[in-house]
């Protein structure tokens, strides 16, 4: 299920809560999630804590837009 340009543009104008809900629904519906891979998963800390967070995207194109 590929995202269309109009869909990406519309979601980019939404608030973070709406984008989060949309992302989770797409991941559940497609049973797929995408991650950035840099010789393992791309992890990042959160607010200076010692917790590691893995970032997920609902579509491959969303990952590509990060570059």
N, C-alpha and C positions, 0 to 999 in steps of 0.2 A: 504494500500500500504506500505508494510514493506521495509525498506532499507536493502540492502545486504551488507556484509562486504566489498566487493570490492568497492562499491559505497561510503561507509563511508570513507574508506582509501583514495580513489581518491579525495574526497572533502576536507579531512583534509590537503591535500598538496596544496590546492588552496589558493589564497589570500583572505583577508577579504571581499573585494567587490564581488568577485565571489561567496563566501559562502553565503553572504547576498542575492544576487539575486537568487541563487539556493533555499535558504530557503523560500523566499517569494513565488516563483513559486510553490514549493511543498505545502505550506500552502493554496494557492489559488486553486490549482488543487484538493487537498484532502478535502478542506473546514474544515480543522482541524489544530489546533495549540496546542502544549503541553507547560505546565508551571511546574515549581517546586512548590510544595505546602508544606508549613510549618505552618499549622493551619491558612490558608489564603495564599495568593500569596506571593512568595518570591520576595520582592522588593529590589532594590538597588539604591543608589544615583549615580549621574553621575558627575564626576569631582568636587566633593565637593559642588555642587549646591543644592538647596533645592528641586529640581525636583526628583520625584520618577520614576523609570523605571522598567517595568516588562519585563522579558526576555522570549522570545518565542522560541520554537524549532519546527521543521517541522516533527519530528518523536519521538515517545516514547523512542526509543533506544538512541537518542541523549541526552535526559534528563538523562537517566541512566548512560551515559558515564561521566557525571559531578561528579559522586560520586566515 
